[in-house]
Amino acid sequence: MSTNNTTPITGDPIANSVKFAVLLAFEIPSIITSSIIVINIVVTPAFRSKEQNHSTCVLLSFNFLQIISDIPLAIHFFHLNIVQPATSVHCILWTWLDFTFNTSSLQLMAWISIERHLVIFSWNLTRRMSRLQRWFIHFAPLIICSVWCPIFYFFTIIVTPMCANTWIFDRLLCGLPCYLTTNWGYYDLIFNIIMPVLFILIANVAFVIRVVKQKLSR
């Protein structure tokens, strides 16, 4: 259950105007560029057919959806200095979209960083696996990264059985969802954000080390 708070506008209009201008300046070329990339993926079967490109395609799809849905809501807020329409439904949808896209993209990048090791350095091992094993290793993490966050944030932001949201319409994202003050917030921070960041860092550092080591050994 959600409650509303219609406190007067307290944000900095000048700072919001600057943020509006910057976001709008980048939003237009981002939409154009992302549209070209998505169209390219759709009309290029050879790119989509390669297993190593599937994760990238999903990540680009999430980013494109965020550019055309979540970012315009932020631009609209900075333009008006207030959430419009000032309703709980608007706040819930915006928060769910923002949290879902940001965290899903983070987890997909973590999986892509790990998958590169399998594709480049362990392809002989994967070739010896059965088709079912290869399918599981390739698609299971991709599916989990794609569906886990929408489900998790549906439960914590939309259903919210653990607390009641109080939305503040003069703040970005209407303030913060109440689950962040519960144990679910700590779980979200550790498992959905910190761990993927660590995986990205470790996997990419290890990738560079393996590439350099391989070149030096030749």
C-alpha positions in Angstrom: 0.0 0.0 0.0 1.3 3.5 -0.9 0.7 6.9 0.6 1.2 10.3 -1.0 3.1 13.4 0.1 2.4 16.6 -1.6 5.0 18.7 0.0 5.9 22.0 -1.8 8.7 22.0 -4.3 12.1 22.2 -2.5 14.5 21.3 -5.4 16.9 23.7 -7.0 15.2 24.9 -10.2 18.5 26.1 -11.7 20.2 22.8 -11.0 17.2 20.9 -12.4 17.3 23.1 -15.5 20.9 22.3 -16.1 20.2 18.5 -15.7 17.2 18.8 -18.0 19.4 20.5 -20.7 22.2 17.9 -20.4 19.9 14.9 -20.4 17.9 16.2 -23.4 21.1 17.0 -25.3 22.3 13.4 -24.9 18.8 11.8 -25.1 18.2 12.7 -28.8 21.4 11.3 -30.2 21.1 8.3 -27.9 17.7 7.4 -29.3 18.9 7.8 -32.8 22.0 5.7 -32.2 20.2 3.0 -30.3 17.5 2.8 -32.9 20.1 2.2 -35.6 21.8 -0.5 -33.5 18.5 -2.3 -32.8 17.5 -2.1 -36.5 20.9 -3.4 -37.4 20.5 -6.4 -35.0 17.0 -7.1 -36.3 18.1 -7.1 -40.0 21.4 -9.0 -39.5 20.6 -12.7 -38.8 24.3 -13.6 -38.9 24.9 -11.4 -35.8 22.0 -12.7 -33.9 22.8 -16.4 -34.7 26.2 -16.3 -32.9 25.8 -17.5 -29.3 28.4 -15.0 -28.0 26.3 -12.1 -29.3 23.1 -13.1 -27.5 24.0 -11.5 -24.2 25.0 -8.3 -26.0 21.7 -8.2 -27.9 19.8 -8.6 -24.6 21.8 -5.8 -22.9 21.4 -3.5 -25.9 17.6 -4.2 -25.8 17.4 -3.3 -22.1 19.4 -0.1 -22.7 17.2 0.9 -25.6 14.0 0.3 -23.5 15.5 2.4 -20.7 16.4 5.2 -23.1 12.8 5.5 -24.4 11.0 4.9 -21.1 12.9 5.6 -18.0 15.1 8.5 -19.1 12.2 10.6 -20.6 10.5 10.4 -17.2 13.6 11.9 -15.5 13.8 14.6 -18.2 10.2 15.4 -17.7 10.8 15.8 -13.9 13.8 18.1 -14.3 11.8 20.2 -16.7 8.8 20.7 -14.4 10.7 20.4 -11.0 7.9 18.1 -9.9 6.5 14.6 -10.8 3.6 14.8 -13.2 1.1 13.3 -13.0 1.6 13.3 -9.2 0.1 9.9 -8.5 1.3 6.8 -6.7 0.9 4.7 -9.9 3.3 7.0 -11.8 5.9 6.8 -9.0 5.6 3.1 -8.7 6.0 2.6 -12.4 8.9 5.0 -12.7 10.8 3.5 -9.8 10.2 0.0 -11.0 11.5 0.8 -14.5 14.5 2.7 -13.2 15.6 0.0 -10.7 14.9 -2.9 -13.1 16.8 -1.5 -16.0 19.8 -0.3 -14.1 20.3 -3.5 -12.1 19.5 -5.8 -14.9 22.0 -4.1 -17.1 24.6 -4.3 -14.3 24.0 -8.1 -14.0 24.1 -8.6 -17.7 27.4 -6.9 -17.9 28.7 -9.1 -15.1 27.6 -12.2 -17.1 29.1 -10.9 -20.3 32.4 -10.3 -18.5 32.4 -13.9 -17.3 31.2 -15.3 -20.6 34.1 -13.8 -22.5 36.4 -16.2 -20.6 34.4 -19.2 -21.7 34.2 -18.0 -25.3 37.8 -17.1 -25.8 39.8 -19.3 -23.4 37.5 -22.3 -22.8 36.0 -23.0 -26.2 37.6 -26.5 -26.4 36.0 -27.4 -23.1 32.5 -26.2 -24.2 32.8 -28.0 -27.5 33.2 -31.3 -25.6 30.0 -30.7 -23.7 26.6 -32.0 -24.8 24.2 -29.7 -26.5 22.0 -29.6 -23.4 25.0 -28.6 -21.2 26.0 -25.9 -23.7 22.5 -24.6 -23.8 22.2 -24.5 -20.1 25.6 -22.7 -19.6 24.7 -20.2 -22.3 21.1 -19.4 -21.7 20.4 -20.1 -18.0 22.5 -17.1 -16.7 21.1 -14.9 -19.5 17.5 -15.8 -18.6 18.2 -15.3 -14.9 19.8 -11.9 -15.4 16.8 -10.9 -17.6 13.9 -11.9 -15.4 15.3 -11.8 -11.8 15.3 -8.0 -11.4 11.8 -7.3 -12.8 10.4 -10.0 -10.5 12.4 -8.8 -7.5 11.5 -5.2 -7.9 7.9 -6.1 -8.6 7.8 -7.7 -5.2 9.7 -5.0 -3.3 8.4 -1.9 -5.0 4.9 -2.7 -6.4 3.6 -5.3 -4.0 5.7 -4.1 -0.9 4.3 -6.5 1.7 7.1 -5.4 4.1 6.2 -1.7 4.4 4.2 1.2 2.9 5.7 3.6 0.4 5.5 7.3 0.9 6.0 9.1 -2.4 7.4 12.7 -2.4 6.5 14.3 -5.7 9.2 17.0 -5.7 12.0 14.5 -5.6 13.6 12.4 -8.3 12.0 9.0 -8.5 9.4 10.3 -5.9 12.0 9.7 -3.2 13.1 6.2 -2.4 11.0 3.0 -2.1 10.5 2.0 1.5 12.0 -1.5 1.1 15.4 0.0 1.1 15.1 0.6 4.9 14.3 -3.1 5.5 16.5 -6.2 5.3 15.4 -6.5 1.7 17.4 -3.3 1.0 20.6 -4.8 2.3 20.0 -7.9 0.2 19.4 -5.8 -2.8 22.6 -3.8 -2.2 24.8 -6.8 -1.6 23.6 -9.4 -4.1 22.0 -7.3 -6.8 24.6 -4.5 -7.0 27.9 -5.0 -5.1 28.4 -8.6 -6.2 27.8 -7.9 -10.0 30.2 -5.0 -9.7 32.9 -7.2 -8.1 32.3 -9.9 -10.8 32.8 -7.2 -13.5 36.0 -5.9 -11.9 37.5 -9.4 -11.2 36.5 -10.9 -14.5 37.9 -8.0 -16.6 41.1 -7.7 -14.7 41.6 -11.5 -15.0 40.8 -11.2 -18.8 43.5 -8.6 -19.3 46.0 -10.7 -17.3 45.2 -13.8 -19.3 45.5 -12.0 -22.7 48.8 -10.4 -21.7 50.1 -13.7 -20.3 49.1 -15.5 -23.5 50.8 -13.0 -25.7 54.0 -13.1 -23.7 54.1 -16.9 -23.8 54.2 -17.0 -27.6 
